Amino acid sequence: MKSVINPKSAFLSLLLLFCLLSFEFTLAQSTKKIEGYILEVGSFRAASGAKIQIEGTNYQTISDLRGYFSFENIPIGNYQLKISSLGYKEKLLSEMSITTDQTLKLTVHLHPDPIPMPEIEVVEKKDNLPATTSSNLILTKEQIQSTNATNIGEVLNSVPGIYVRQTSNSGKAYVSIRGSASNQVLVLLNGTALNSGQDGETDLNFIPLNLVEKIELSKGGRSAFYGTNALAGVINIITNSKLNYNQPSYQIKNTQASFGTGIWDFSVQRDIVPNVDFSWAYNQSHSKGDFKYDDPDGIKRTRENAGKNSENYFLSTAWKKDKICLGLSGQYYEAVNEMPGDTLQLNPLAKNYDYRGIYSLNYNQELKSWWNLEANITYQRWLQKFSDPYSYIKIEADYLNQQTGFDFMNNFAFTPQRIIKLGLKGEIVTLNGKDNLRPSQSIGKVNRNMGSVYLNWEEKIIFPRISSFLILNSAGRYDKTQSFAANWSPHFGLLLSQGQNWVKRIKTNWGKSFHNPTLNALFWKTDVFATGNPDLKPERSEDFDLSVETELPLAGKISSGITYFKSRVKDIVVWQRRFDGKFMPVNVSRAYISGWEQNFNWQSKNQVVGLEFNHTLTEAINYSGVYPKDGKYLVFRPRHIYNLKFYFNPRPFAFNFNSHWVSKRYIREENTKLLPGYKIMDLKLGYNSKWKKLGYQLSLGVNNLTNQKYELIERYPMPVREYQASLALEL
């Protein structure tokens, strides 16, 4: 399949445009000028709205959103600048001299000086076009709450380029980005990788949705930044963990829903003693999960053994003094997941038990105003137990995954336009598998060690005269994994932005990524069904994307964009049947994945009314060269996904409507069988108010409003219409 966009031509066109803009900017420069940036010490964030005044004169200006300021046509002489900004300590600079044909360039760092204030209601001004070269997206807590979702999988299903598969609303959820396999997506929790070394998968739903502060998504290959598992993209889930609480916060929330679902959430955030912050949260959820469905013969049945019970404990504390911050956090999770099986092979008593602990120690120090050091040490212990005493082949097996890792990173901001990150990372992954009924077929204890060095360089060039800027991003990573050849992952990105009120942006990215075979694929002990293959090679990909975006203040704010993406993946690991009937993983497949992402957003001036629409077209084609699979669509990848969202939120009320439409998906590699498309509509009503110091929020929702019957996985019917209600209190 041929693309209508030539990546080389597009890149050369952007380069030519950049040269023309640079020429115009050079001609427009003033000969006597003071310019610079106002930044926050340590974080290097722009201090916008800062007042910059030349002492003893009437010259004064305000820094813009980038922290940039300038004085032009300054008379020759000696001057002293005074910088003041709300929330920062005032700063008086040393005297400086202006001579003929001179431009003074300054970078001023302000120290935070928090001001105690009464509680006020803040309306966020959202930046729909983030200044980054990559296809990044951030979902805020408000956006997450407006989706009426009960888990993270449902939230991500409305994001362009994302498709989530799960066996039920309370079942495990696995994500695909732009037509990828689910184990090619790296999932992080507060920056810590969650992907299992055993199968590379991550269940998104083990993290309670109510504890999520925001979700950061990066689409496209990201191995240059994150290493293995990031072949298709990265999802970073950030939980409620803040520092410097001005006021203690206590929250409680209860949700009740159809199919015997109940969720309790408790959280506390406060200062323990000066300079020490504390956050604690607890989540308990249960779902019977039983619902009515039609079996393959059209007979009404009840979906049994489809429930889930789980508990989550979160604890984090941080000590901060001067330029040093030391943090400690931990999460413990345990769950009983019932496994009903498909509708032709029901498992009335099959269960999966999960026990997972994640612990991390974080150190952050500002060594210089332009140099910041970060160090992270993490440890994970994940025990899974599988039990199915009534299947044809009984199962009683335990799998213990342990992962220990460290990450040391230096952040250099020599100027506000030049950010460099240099780091070193290592990880030890261990799997101990035991078959309690057939010990000789146990996988035993296997391990894998990995180490990497990485560099990320970002350069920003600003053209103030024409309200434009250019960002160039380059990254490289060297990874060495035990038993595999070393891997080098490059990445190059470019963003060209023009305008302030009417913003136009073009950005493009190119890179290479890889994904190591899982421990299951390498070391699975031969049994009656399958055997491992220690000779597997890593999967590799080459990715390219090109985006055009715009944002303009029309009847509020309108933003839209279109992205073309393409990925060539080779050495894909596929489990194939051998001559003896056993399945074995082999590197036999290649795939070309290309497509388009389109989005349109409108928001009223007062942010009360909004409309969002997005569409993803994905062409995921198998080029293995094996008949009759060659040239066919990859399984479980829908060609079209549409999302529509409308909201009307006149405070204290809120009304949200979401529609999600997915086209057919092939479920056989030969494309001889498929699952039909489906359309889901959800509705949510909310009321948010306050009585004295007690805030409360009431919400009522209906999922699958039209009672659509559908399957995400063959012979795993999804629940029909679901009702839910929740009440949250905060003090």
Protein Blocks (a to p, Z undefined) as FASTA:
>chain_A
ZZfbdfklmmmmmmmmmmmmmmmmmmmpcfbdcddddddehjlpacehiacddehiabdc
dddfkopacdehiaedddddddddehiacdddddddddehiacddddddddddddddddd
ddddddfbdcbfbdcddddfklmmmnopabfklmmmmpghiacddfbfklccdddeehia
fklpccdeehiafbdfklopacfklpcfklpmbdcddedjfklmnoghilnoccdddddd
dehifbdcddddddddehhiacddddddddfbghiacdddddddddekiacdddfkopac
ddehiaccdddddddddddehjaccdddddddddddddebpaklccfkbccddddddddd
dddddfbfkbccdddddddddddddddfkbmbdcddddddddddddddddddfbfklccd
ddddddddddddddfklmmlpgbjadddddddddddddddddfknopacddddddddddd
ehiacdddddddddddedjklccddddddddddddddfklmmoccdfkbccdfkbccddd
ddddddddddddehhiadddddddddddehiacddddfkopacdddfbccdddddddddd
dddfklmaccdddddddddddfehpackgopacehiafbdcdddddddddfbdcdddddd
dddddfbfklpaccdddddddddddddddehjbccddddddehklopacdfbghiacddd
dddddddddZZ
